Amino acid sequence: MFSNNNTILKTGDWIKAESGAGELIIGYIDSLSSLEGVVKVTVVTSDNNQTIGKTIPILSTWVKKLPVSNVTNKAQIEFLLDLALSTGDKEWFLALSSELKAIKQLVNGVH
């Protein structure tokens, strides 16, 4: 964990960044090195399709932490479930599945 532009970055944080070549990158921090000022980011989406799914080093000064969003509806959870599957995050997938099940039970209980 270290500070970048008054923001504390840590493993697992979702970020957006611009590569040295000017490509937009959105992903999450896999690891970081405060000595080198580098974060290793697993790329979920990018202007460069060849980097999607790969873990790449990015200077921490190029990284902006994305705000944590509160999931509020079924469509958002379904989108995040797809994202959890594509990133291979089993724990996140299971947590989201539980949330979706709870929403469905709540809706079915209303009728």
Secondary structure, DSSP 8 states (H G I E B T S, - for coil): -EEETTEEE-TT-EEEEE-TT--EEEEEEEEEETTTTEEEEEEEEESSGGGTT-EEEEEGGGEEE-------SHHHHHHHHHHHHHHT-HHHHHHHHHHHHHHHHHHHHH-
